């Protein structure tokens, strides 16, 4: 078992060691980062936090002085563009008598109790709740739905979403920098960063299950 693991790790090390030059990595990496984060903001099939953290690990080990800054700018802009596009599509659904598939998809992604909780927080704190929702795993969609149900104008949503996307990109980039600083080889830092983002993303759901289990048993 240990020999097989050593072989796998050795192969990964060889793959990373054979990566193309930094200029080629950047030419391919930044557009890929943008597309994956924008797509993940529209359709939750891509773990965007892990993508940003992995990109930050690679940038951390590059010699280009502005590599980390470019990762931050690309990730935050892509997240913002995806959020605004999704909100705009949701607004079209609220204006239509029959709704839209985008609005229906948003409703399917959030439990009714979480939407009600998001509506209360939106009433109490306004658009600042968008910042927290971006940082809390699975917190973005309920708050976005609360904004749609409250008929918040697109301009108001944009005003709250800009700092939310900046804070989100900075947080996951810091996770990547931490993973990159712990290991000399980029692939090890990527594994550590992805593992940490998975733990962070799964912790709230696990905590909710733990809290509900005593009540269910009673």
Secondary structure as UniProt FT lines:
FT   HELIX           2..17
FT   HELIX           22..42
FT   TURN            44..45
FT   HELIX           48..60
FT   TURN            65..66
FT   HELIX           67..95
FT   TURN            97..98
FT   HELIX           101..108
FT   HELIX           112..125
FT   HELIX           126..128
FT   HELIX           129..135
FT   TURN            137..138
FT   HELIX           140..149
FT   TURN            150..151
FT   HELIX           154..182
FT   HELIX           186..217
//
